[in-house]
């Protein structure tokens, strides 16, 4: 449970400047968490499609950069 709370908190730090996915415009941290959890798992320890880093334990600035990249790139799911 504490991992989930930490993950939501970390994402909420930068959610207003960078959204988790191109098609989602929600700035609600819970929505952002749910979007990331679809691929990375509820604890953030999965590599999405085996091609991205584990989110759990990452620096918030790194997460912000990763979300920005995902949002602005042609990354295919």
C-alpha positions as CSV (number, residue, x, y, z in Angstrom):
1,X,0.0,0.0,0.0
2,X,2.8,2.5,0.8
3,X,4.3,1.9,-2.6
4,X,1.0,2.8,-4.2
5,X,0.8,6.0,-2.1
6,X,4.4,6.9,-3.0
7,X,3.8,6.3,-6.7
8,X,0.7,8.4,-6.7
9,X,2.5,11.2,-4.8
10,X,5.5,11.2,-7.2
11,X,3.3,11.4,-10.2
12,X,1.2,14.2,-8.8
13,X,4.3,16.4,-8.4
14,X,4.6,16.9,-12.1
15,X,1.2,15.9,-13.5
16,X,0.3,19.5,-14.3
17,X,3.3,20.0,-16.6
18,X,3.2,16.7,-18.4
19,X,0.4,14.2,-18.8
20,X,0.9,10.5,-18.8
21,X,-0.3,9.7,-22.3
22,X,-1.1,11.6,-25.4
23,X,-4.9,10.8,-25.5
24,X,-5.5,11.5,-21.8
25,X,-6.0,15.1,-20.7
26,X,-6.8,14.4,-17.0
27,X,-4.7,16.1,-14.4
28,X,-6.1,14.0,-11.6
29,X,-3.3,12.0,-10.0
30,X,-5.4,8.9,-9.6
31,X,-6.2,9.0,-13.3
32,X,-2.6,9.4,-14.1
33,X,-1.7,6.5,-11.8
34,X,-4.3,4.3,-13.5
35,X,-3.0,5.1,-16.9
36,X,0.6,4.2,-16.0
37,X,-0.5,1.1,-14.1
38,X,-2.1,-0.3,-17.2
39,X,1.3,-1.1,-18.6
40,X,3.7,-0.8,-15.6
41,X,1.5,-2.6,-13.0
42,X,-0.1,-1.4,-9.8
43,X,3.3,-1.3,-8.0
44,X,5.2,0.3,-11.0
45,X,7.6,-2.6,-11.1
46,X,6.8,-3.9,-14.6
47,X,8.6,-2.9,-17.8
48,X,5.9,-1.8,-20.2
49,X,5.9,-4.2,-23.1
50,X,9.4,-5.1,-22.1
51,X,10.7,-1.9,-23.7
52,X,10.7,0.7,-20.9
53,X,12.1,1.1,-17.4
54,X,10.5,0.1,-14.2
55,X,8.8,3.2,-12.7
56,X,9.0,2.2,-9.0
57,X,11.9,3.9,-7.2
58,X,12.7,6.3,-10.0
59,X,13.6,9.9,-9.4
60,X,10.6,12.2,-10.0
61,X,12.5,14.3,-12.5
62,X,13.3,11.2,-14.5
63,X,9.7,10.2,-14.4
64,X,8.7,13.6,-15.7
65,X,11.1,13.4,-18.6
66,X,9.9,9.9,-19.4
67,X,6.2,10.9,-19.4
68,X,7.0,13.9,-21.6
69,X,8.9,11.7,-24.0
70,X,6.0,9.2,-24.1
71,X,3.5,12.0,-24.6
72,X,5.4,13.7,-27.4
73,X,6.9,10.7,-29.2
74,X,5.7,8.2,-31.7
75,X,6.2,5.4,-29.2
76,X,4.0,2.5,-30.2
77,X,2.3,0.4,-27.6
